[in-house]
Amino acid sequence: MGGPGEGGTNPEQLFACGYAACFVSTLGVIAQMEKIAVGTPEAIAKVSIGPNEDKPGYGLAVDMTVTIPDVDRATAEKLLEKAHAMCPYSNATRGNIPVNITLAD
């Protein structure tokens, strides 16, 4: 965005940390409600910023990769879908910015 890009945490990094933490917490709640042992899930979110294509100003985009150990892929995908439906960050961003959440291989 024209600045030095050094010397501290930027807002996009803080948003990424908050979203990833909230998503993993939501995932844990859902797993507990469904009595599914998921080990220690992890999420890595990357938030980018750039010009909006359809309106003036700038917008964000999120790419998050989630690891859910100790469950088969089908179960992990169902948990991921439910967490994305329930997570407050997912609900706040839905329809507002591009969000891509994928299950790690």
N, C-alpha and C positions, 0 to 999 in steps of 0.2 A: 504494500500500500504506500510505498515511498519512504518509509522510516528506516532506521538502521536495522531493525529486526533482531536486536541483541539486547541483553541486559535485563531480562525478566520474562515472566509468563504473560502471554497475550490472552485476550478474551476468548479466542477460539479454543485455546488449550484448556482454559478453565471450563468452558462449556463441554468440551469432550470428556474431561474428568468427571464432571457432574452427571452427564448423561450415562457414561459407562457404569459409574457407581450405583446410580439409581436403577439402571437396567438389571445389574447383577443382584441387587437387593430384591427387586420385584421378582426375578427368576427364583430366588431362594424362597420367597413367600409362597409362590405358586407350587414349587416342588414340595414344600412342607405341607401345604394344604392337600396335595394329592398323594402324600406319603411316598415320595420318590427320593431316594438318596442320590444326590448329584455331586458329591465330593465338593470341590472348591471351584465353582465356575469363574471364568475370567472374561472380561470384555475389553477390547482395545478399540477406542473410538478415535477417528481422525475427522476433524472438522476443517473444512476449507471455506474461504470467503472469496467472493468475486462479484463482478457486475451482474445484476439481474438481466435476464434476456428479455423479459416481457414488461418491465416497468423500471422507472428510474431508481438509482441507488444500488446498493449492494445486498447480497444474500448469502446465506450459509448453505452448506451441504454436509451431510454426515455419512461416513462409511464406518460401520462397526463390525468387528469380527468377534464372535462369541465362542468360547470353548466350554463345553459342558461334559466333564468327565463322568465316568462310572455309569453311563446309560448308553443304550444303543442309539443309532442315528435317528430312527423314526421317533423315538421318545424325545430325543433332544430337539428335533424339529418342532414337535408339538409344544414343548415347553417354550421354545423360542417364540413361536407364534403367539402363545398366550401372554408371555411377558411383554411382547411388543404391543399387544392390545391393552394391557393394564398399566404399563409404565407411565408415570406422569410426564416425563420428557417426551416419550413417543406420542402421547396424546396432545401435548403442546405443539409439537412440530408437525403433526399429521396434516397434510394438505397445505402446509405453509412453506416447507423447504424439502428438498430431496433427501430422503433417508434410506440407506441401504444397510440392512442388517443381515449378516450371513453367519452360518455355522461353520466353524473352523473344521478343516479336514482332519 
